[in-house]
Amino acid sequence: MADYVGALDQGTTSTRFMIFDHGGQVVGIDQKEHEQIYPKPGWVEHDPKEIWTRCTEVIDGGLANAKISASDLAALGITNQRETAVVWDRNTGEPVHNALVWQDTRQQSIVDELSADGGQDRFRERAGLPLATYFSGTKVRWILDNVEGARARAEAGDLVFGNIDTWCIWNLTGGTNGGQHVTDVSNASRTMLMNLETLDWDDSLMSAIGVPRSMLPAIRPSSAVYGDAVGTLAGIPVAGDLGDQQAATFGQAAYDVGDAKNTYGTGNFMLLNTGTDMVQSKSGLLTTVGWKLGDQPAVYCLEGAIAITGALVQWLRDNIGLIGSSPEIEDLAKTVEDNGGVYFVPAFSGLFAPYWRGDARGVIAGLTRYVTKAHIARATLEATAWQTREVVDAMEADSGVKLKELKVDGGMVYNDLLMQFQSDVLQVPVVRPKVAETTALGAAYAAGLAVGFWDSYEDLRQNWGRDKDWTPKMDAGTVASEYAQWKKAVTRTFDWVN
């Protein structure tokens, strides 16, 4: 029997291939970045063909680094940046436009048009989502409306759509030569086109948004065999598919109702397991499908999505040149004792949870002559923690469950200054697992369960272990005072875009 499971993790800024053993330990990894394309303010694109090239490169690299062959893999799981939309020709495999990234705001006019009849929550009961540029359904509509001939080609059955998972699985399983056009319930729940209750595409949502059913992939469980790979991984079952945040929740072994995790990546995403109950948020959160294993009932989550956290550090590095590499921000921030009165609200793509304000834009508030680049670096890190506090408040209000500790994962969790400040502002312990890249691990788990490599949740729970804890050190009064200042800074971002 094969000894390992592979996971292809296609993220917003990079693609990685990771190989795990039965104990959930990493035995091989390769990772490559891809270009971020910004044609206009608020527009964010990726080249789908470049992404697919990176996928093939990291698969080869990961196998080489692990010193194993493809035949040593029992299965392959996929996880992906979720709402990023790709439209391509099923006959040629050619995308008709660059992928529109989840951060892209160009379809705001479509969102406004749809909101005019029924408001921002027009589709929330069926889709679990507020009307916002974040989700992929309106991105497909924009492509059909703005790429010459696209709508006619779509209605003729030639064009297909998918989030990045669908694009990767289609190419992995043969592309134009029999590639499987599928997605899973977690990704489908991020399109605003799927009915949360039926777990199928919803005719009324498709009609209102303007996306033909013929473009849409088949919706499958998150853990199931979709087909066999071709190319380097020829014959290996592609057997797991989870949107990145659901995959991280799965990898964190958050299988019980009330379990929560927070992922610190390009953005931040906190998910709370609500079991088989769909909890409709009244506090600005999303109701989303967590996962579905084979024939078992779907598991639902409440989600707080924050658009810009790790991306703010990249912005300081790439756009402003304040730091030379991302890890430098912690050392710079440590040279001052506090933020010097500065609050940085990174509403670069508007504000996501709990506000859902497409009219907001980024603000640095509280500047004085006293402020140095170190204060701005510290305010950058603190912005991640404050935004997370707002999501936790909303989650507690919706669920009635008080957070006892927060499991964390993602690239930023190795920043001790940030993790300590996060514990301070939440006033609860923060816990990092031994394998912090739980997104890929969750995808591997889903694939492994589908082929019997792992047997049950209990197998996966046994793999989870604590690496480091942070406990609150700041007094509650100071936290309350600084949180009030943060809230004031957030209001300064409103109504910037007409």
Secondary structure, 3 states (H helix, E strand, C coil): CCCEEEEEEECCCEEEEEEECCCCCEEEEEEEECCCECCCCCCCEECHHHHHHHHHHHHHHHHHHHCCCHHHEEEEEEEECCCCEEEEECCCCCECCCEECCCCCCCHHHHHHHHCCCCCCCCHHHHCCCCCCCCHHHHHHHHHHHCCCHHHHHHCCCEEEEEHHHHHHHHHCCCCCCCCCEEEHHHHCCCCCEECCCCEECHHHHHHHCCCHHHCCEEECCEEEEEECCHHHCCCEEEEEEEHHHHHHHHCCCCCCCCEEEEECCCEEEEEEEECCCCCCCCCCEEEEEECECCCCCEEEEEEEECCCHHHHHHHHHHHCCCCCCCHHHHHHCCCCCCCCCEEECCCCCECCCCCECCCCCEEECCCCCCCHHHHHHHHHHHHHHHHHHHHHHHHHHHCCCCCCEEEECHHHHCHHHHHHHHHHHCCCEEEECCCCHHHHHHHHHHHHHHCCCCCHHHHHHHCCEEEEECCCCCHHHHHHHHHHHHHHHHCCCCCCC
